[in-house]
């Protein structure tokens, strides 16, 4: 190989090399170590990246904390409704959504128990009594925990994109669930969840954008 050819190849390689130390993109549950581990995979490994690899990488996270901004679009309202707060996940099945604005409220799921709090009102229920709600909750927990089997019990899964920019679509299989939710789209980068979009059967929708917090859960 001549010196000129070698220099040309080296120059092209430099132009292709990603800059910076790696991006910390929005995530409900992620660690920098896992992200760097995925970045170190060979190009052939990324070419083979698929749904199971995504689930395996998500499953490595046992807990996490994130802030969120959720925008809901409701047909009967002229303007979108925006709320913000904090998400906490502890594998395998504890999920907390604490809304701070516009009004404080919380939703806590621990195993099969669901607790709703708003002001002085508190309501507890068992998810088993509400299968449609349980399936929706499991879509979130199943994704954050990388539990493919749990997701496939209620949804048809399809994955688009690549490791550095993917979208996981969940379409309900149960007729009762279909009457509530048309589809759920979860977007991310590598092992990091960035957003969750829910389209309801009646046309209303919500988009939740999450950003990783450095504070441990």
Secondary structure, DSSP 8 states (H G I E B T S, - for coil): --HHHHHHHHHHHHHHS--SS------SS--HHHHHHHHTS-HHHHHT--HHHHHHHHHT--EEEEEEEEEEE-TT-SS-EEEEEEEEEETTTEEEEEEEESS-EEEEEETTEEEEEETTEEEEEEGGG-HHHHHHHHHHHHHHHT-HHHHHTTEEEEEEEETTEEEEEEEE-SHHHHTTEEEEEEEEETTEEEEEEEEETTS-EEEEEEEE-SS--
